[in-house]
């Protein structure tokens, strides 16, 4: 989009017809950020209050887009813990990552004291139970259950996220462990094959108690995809296009499937046309 086209659309921002203004704003947001920033900066001191308001709306939209792109990049190169923080910020986009990390570091410090410097699967299960972390019933669904900061604060979250928290506590102490699926539940498994099940009041199961049902190990990137998918489900249930778009785009980018433009990556009916996501 050249300068004359941008200038024409800028002039439409002061139009009395709200629909024309919305169309102009949508068209402007398709231009490159540098060109648009340059034009908007010249209008910031305008005495036209209506124009100033619409310029601020555009600047807010541009900043949200930059934040989303930065989030996508961070999530791609994140560790499991960092990925959980970034997904939390997808939903609670006014929160600060530093505060979520502080919550995590406080919990980790408590565990290090509680385990006496000898972390183990049994000790972390006892610690989480004493801290009164617990999981909702399987049919309960809420975004809070999948957002790290809220779960650390409320001590109430999905067995998926509780398993991730537990595994990260152990890994921070040098204990090798994985998050796994056992039947329909998420759990934490150590190298000996022993399990802890958050959904069952932190039940500890020795490897000889598994009744020939071996847990399915879930890789860390897949855990982040599960978390993202559950947040996307919550967004669809809330019928919030903003959340559906932000989280859907983030997940698609993480999977390497985000298109260059448009909304084809979203599930139907949020996308323009039916696609494979609707099958």
Secondary structure, DSSP 8 states (H G I E B T S, - for coil): --HHHHHHHHHHTT-S-HHHHHHHHHHHTTS-HHHHHHHHHHHTT-S-HHHHHHHHHHHHHHHHHHHHHHHHHHHHT--HHHHHHHHHHHHSTTS-HHHHHHHHHHHHHHHHHHTTT---HHHHHHHHHHTT-B---TT---GGGG-HHHHHHHSB--HHHHHHHHHHHHHHTT--EEEEEETTEEEEEETTS-EEEGGGTTEEE-GGGSTT---EEE-HHHHHHHHHHHHHHHHHHHT-HHHHHHHHHHHHHHTT---SSSSTTS-TTTSSS--GGG-
